[in-house]
């Protein structure tokens, strides 16, 4: 074996020199910027120095290596890694033996090529073996197929011998030792170091920490020596060894305070050890590693330690929002910052280029533009999905509007309203755009002027351009293109398992290489799964990739994208990704979805449940009497179990179930629990069951801002007693209505407290006193309240239906709460004064503080002696569409103030404020806040106002309803000198002139005293979606049209129309009394799908009807048939094609039209003729030789359709002939025949 000569002497001399100069402390950091160069890297104390003697701080990434699980060849990226990303280290991930259950690729098995490509650029290559992840190499592992300690030693020895003269080659012993500190960590590390040092005495050696590289268990307390392999054994490993550094990996165990990681690094340095961060990352779709990334960057910057990202390719970590996440997917390579970075990629880019990133960024990007077809031709209709990605550090709420531009013109627009959380994405799908040429460029740009999501710190990523090339690729080669996406269920619902097929076509002239090809799947921009195979696709042929058993967890229609990952050698990458809009079944509106699948255990198994306490803890019982409904229930004998799922933060839910105990006196708990931090602090919401009869338990809860991923579960737990307990019919839904039993349909006033005696309130079922369902609340006097905690600084809309028993009586309905601990009360009230049911609704925004336990929805008797009735209560969170609505910024911005100086101003004067610290003082004139309102939409505008004396101030909403400037106003007045709330409810028209809508206030120009406004709200009113239309069916089909029919939505009149959707895209609207629709202009022999949705006056849609499929008829023009004895004419107007068969030529025995009809499968079809004649004329029709005489009825000289009836056809070619036979009349103009399916889907 070859040794480098003299390395010990050089090191000893260097160490003596540094001791003499005081530069080599016993512990702590070295503060020198450079040392005497040796031509090798040096580790001195806690610092690393390069071969030139300069301090070296690693900036790098993990790349594919030997037998790795991802296929991309990495030497092609050397320039990108060094020159574009500014990395100086790559960690080469390798496998010595096969990895069970995963593909492995030899693409990067030429390690010499990797070393040459990178070290020639002075980029460090760090080799590591991934075979031993979560363990320590063993001499005789239990799995005979697993790599052994000897295998690792042989590999490291071979590498060390080969690269001992290359200082830019480092050796990372093995990946991520598992678990808590154990002595083997030190002994195996020293043995492996000894193996390397026999061949390579100077190269840097890297040792990963325990606990799978993270070197600590999860938690928030400081890391103790006993928890850390590096702190426990690090000094023992380096004793007698030089140029050894340690590596920590930053994942979930480091989620928490930055100070915890800072303390850990200090204590590693204090032991005289050098350390780098060998891996850190944040999955592009969740923020669960946010704080770990933050700690890695901030602490490494402060302490001067190196770092490497996980990882360069698109397997786990995501640096870019395109190319499925690979770092090689950057859209700029000239040194300018790319515009397609993810949140993580943005932080890494800044950090690698010398800027320590902040963690307070507001940034929304257009991440991708995806077409719904990969190949286009002039005249096609195409749609695009714009993927918006929140790459900042805070949630973004409001409306995002985008323009789709082509050829310098806006060709479509779209918008998304809601919250896009940090790391979140949303998709906006364009309307159909007509392709003007075979090549098309489309740019999607955020309309920041009219969007309301707030500030955006980086405008460079606010637009994205897609260049889409149609036709065959230029040049010879292969061009793989996803051609179609299909689900095994055409219209799935939440909880369905579906197979997703993606058809890939090779439209090149050469077969693709026999290599690994991956299809990545995205839902609304979030990568959720992939499928791949080693395959070669011949030129012109297709291959279908199937993702099996994908669980539908979406509750609303979504954009599903499929991205092809086979980059090397493909001629055209503009067509690598397509999308399809997936419409869910009609009952899947958000508030209706039960998030617990198999809630009644009717599958016969406890799918998705985990039981704590052994295999006998829980089982599904089908014994008689054990279930509440259906045939099965969950039986738990001891301990308990949980159903794991993910909940959204800051969201209200309703959880309910039926439960019972087997033994009287026993109890069990049912509820939901999750951790609210990475220290494992739990939050639980529980209801107890203590009866031996089934009883119902239900509660509302609101999740906090932070929920630790993977911890949320609906659970059951055995309490007192020894008997079993049973659980059935679980429901977990979003609580869009915060009032449970809101229509009193349980028959009881559950959760209500009545003030004035037990006989004050009761539930009635008298039909005259009920608004909806079969029950309502009857209150004879005084009143009562439904207690429900409200969140501070939150806008709500409260609504209900009410009436009085006696005309002239009144009662109040509203919400009230204490806004301080002194008991100061806020009330928001609606008054009902009619003897008929009327609706009332009010919007309000809670202050900074709402005292717990005081908020309640209440009713209170006003004037009169009769009872009053309340029904169908709704309390919902709402988005306040106004900015600075309480003037708490201390300025009026963005309100415009009219009237010049002194007309209006923000004040904090004592007595002038309703809530918070500020209000608006109006002396004369007025002002407004401009915004865009949606057409055909109902809103509530409300405010608090008061006057100094007997003056008044107007408040409302106005907009222009035409381009001539006709103004429409909805106003209310404030009188009185104490704050009161006023509101106006209005529905916008179909058209409002852009830029004219504003919420305004106005005071007489000659007023002499001030008025005050505060806490202004503009919110969409709570509305009831129209019901779903009845059974959708296909009435008739031609080659160019389809007629649909459906039954009316069963409602009380709110449906004003029906919207028809073809292939999930809006087509047309018909009036509410029209129950059919003809879709014309279709393409013959083409399959389409249709659904219908009901729509109300405000433009609210129902869920979709059932879906029907239609295949248009095959059309065969008569002039193209094989003709015997007949002639083509073109004098009769209205014919199809290039002419028709002239009746005058169809006049003799033997005249014939012979059609060759090709159909895809054998079966029953319907045959029709388009003809014209002036008498009833019998003629012979032969279908595959079988003759039948049919009469062409007198059409009075006009074109007409003859329904010949059903015919049996063979798969492939069939002969259909119209013959002038013996006894036939002839003399019929024939335009064409059509053949279609006898039964549509």
HELIX and SHEET records of a PDB file:
HELIX    1   1 UNK A    7  UNK A   21  1                                  15    
HELIX    2   2 UNK A   75  UNK A   77  5                                   3    
HELIX    3   3 UNK A   78  UNK A   79  1                                   2    
HELIX    4   4 UNK A   80  UNK A   84  3                                   5    
HELIX    5   5 UNK A  111  UNK A  119  1                                   9    
HELIX    6   6 UNK A  149  UNK A  163  1                                  15    
HELIX    7   7 UNK A  183  UNK A  197  1                                  15    
HELIX    8   8 UNK A  225  UNK A  227  5                                   3    
HELIX    9   9 UNK A  229  UNK A  238  1                                  10    
HELIX   10  10 UNK A  252  UNK A  254  5                                   3    
HELIX   11  11 UNK A  258  UNK A  270  1                                  13    
HELIX   12  12 UNK A  290  UNK A  303  1                                  14    
HELIX   13  13 UNK A  323  UNK A  325  5                                   3    
HELIX   14  14 UNK A  327  UNK A  329  5                                   3    
HELIX   15  15 UNK A  343  UNK A  352  1                                  10    
HELIX   16  16 UNK A  459  UNK A  461  5                                   3    
HELIX   17  17 UNK A  590  UNK A  592  5                                   3    
HELIX   18  18 UNK A  767  UNK A  769  5                                   3    
HELIX   19  19 UNK A 1118  UNK A 1120  5                                   3    
HELIX   20  20 UNK A 1143  UNK A 1145  5                                   3    
SHEET    1   A 2 UNK A  42  UNK A  44  0                                        
SHEET    2   A 2 UNK A  47  UNK A  49 -1                                        
SHEET    1   B 9 UNK A  59  UNK A  64  0                                        
SHEET    2   B 9 UNK A  89  UNK A  94  1                                        
SHEET    3   B 9 UNK A 124  UNK A 129  1                                        
SHEET    4   B 9 UNK A 169  UNK A 172  1                                        
SHEET    5   B 9 UNK A 205  UNK A 208  1                                        
SHEET    6   B 9 UNK A 244  UNK A 250  1                                        
SHEET    7   B 9 UNK A 275  UNK A 280  1                                        
SHEET    8   B 9 UNK A 307  UNK A 309  1                                        
SHEET    9   B 9 UNK A  59  UNK A  64  1                                        
SHEET    1   C 3 UNK A 364  UNK A 371  0                                        
SHEET    2   C 3 UNK A 384  UNK A 390 -1                                        
SHEET    3   C 3 UNK A 425  UNK A 429 -1                                        
SHEET    1   D 2 UNK A 381  UNK A 382  0                                        
SHEET    2   D 2 UNK A 433  UNK A 434 -1                                        
SHEET    1   E 4 UNK A 409  UNK A 420  0                                        
SHEET    2   E 4 UNK A 396  UNK A 406 -1                                        
SHEET    3   E 4 UNK A 439  UNK A 446 -1                                        
SHEET    4   E 4 UNK A 463  UNK A 469 -1                                        
SHEET    1   F 3 UNK A 480  UNK A 487  0                                        
SHEET    2   F 3 UNK A 497  UNK A 506 -1                                        
SHEET    3   F 3 UNK A 542  UNK A 551 -1                                        
SHEET    1   G 4 UNK A 526  UNK A 535  0                                        
SHEET    2   G 4 UNK A 515  UNK A 523 -1                                        
SHEET    3   G 4 UNK A 558  UNK A 565 -1                                        
SHEET    4   G 4 UNK A 577  UNK A 582 -1                                        
SHEET    1   H 5 UNK A 609  UNK A 612  0                                        
SHEET    2   H 5 UNK A 640  UNK A 644 -1                                        
SHEET    3   H 5 UNK A 713  UNK A 718 -1                                        
SHEET    4   H 5 UNK A 668  UNK A 675 -1                                        
SHEET    5   H 5 UNK A 682  UNK A 689 -1                                        
SHEET    1   I 5 UNK A 618  UNK A 621  0                                        
SHEET    2   I 5 UNK A 633  UNK A 636 -1                                        
SHEET    3   I 5 UNK A 725  UNK A 734 -1                                        
SHEET    4   I 5 UNK A 652  UNK A 661 -1                                        
SHEET    5   I 5 UNK A 695  UNK A 702 -1                                        
SHEET    1   J 5 UNK A 752  UNK A 755  0                                        
SHEET    2   J 5 UNK A 783  UNK A 787 -1                                        
SHEET    3   J 5 UNK A 856  UNK A 861 -1                                        
SHEET    4   J 5 UNK A 811  UNK A 818 -1                                        
SHEET    5   J 5 UNK A 825  UNK A 832 -1                                        
SHEET    1   K 5 UNK A 761  UNK A 764  0                                        
SHEET    2   K 5 UNK A 776  UNK A 779 -1                                        
SHEET    3   K 5 UNK A 868  UNK A 878 -1                                        
SHEET    4   K 5 UNK A 795  UNK A 804 -1                                        
SHEET    5   K 5 UNK A 838  UNK A 845 -1                                        
SHEET    1   L 5 UNK A 896  UNK A 898  0                                        
SHEET    2   L 5 UNK A 925  UNK A 930 -1                                        
SHEET    3   L 5 UNK A 998  UNK A1003 -1                                        
SHEET    4   L 5 UNK A 953  UNK A 960 -1                                        
SHEET    5   L 5 UNK A 967  UNK A 974 -1                                        
SHEET    1   M 5 UNK A 904  UNK A 907  0                                        
SHEET    2   M 5 UNK A 919  UNK A 922 -1                                        
SHEET    3   M 5 UNK A1011  UNK A1020 -1                                        
SHEET    4   M 5 UNK A 938  UNK A 947 -1                                        
SHEET    5   M 5 UNK A 980  UNK A 987 -1                                        
SHEET    1   N 3 UNK A1033  UNK A1037  0                                        
SHEET    2   N 3 UNK A1041  UNK A1045 -1                                        
SHEET    3   N 3 UNK A1076  UNK A1080 -1                                        
SHEET    1   O 4 UNK A1065  UNK A1071  0                                        
SHEET    2   O 4 UNK A1055  UNK A1062 -1                                        
SHEET    3   O 4 UNK A1087  UNK A1096 -1                                        
SHEET    4   O 4 UNK A1108  UNK A1111 -1                                        
SHEET    1   P 4 UNK A1114  UNK A1117  0                                        
SHEET    2   P 4 UNK A1229  UNK A1237 -1                                        
SHEET    3   P 4 UNK A1163  UNK A1172 -1                                        
SHEET    4   P 4 UNK A1200  UNK A1209 -1                                        
SHEET    1   Q 5 UNK A1122  UNK A1124  0                                        
SHEET    2   Q 5 UNK A1152  UNK A1159 -1                                        
SHEET    3   Q 5 UNK A1212  UNK A1219 -1                                        
SHEET    4   Q 5 UNK A1177  UNK A1183 -1                                        
SHEET    5   Q 5 UNK A1186  UNK A1192 -1                                        
SHEET    1   R 2 UNK A1128  UNK A1129  0                                        
SHEET    2   R 2 UNK A1140  UNK A1141 -1                                        
END                                                                             
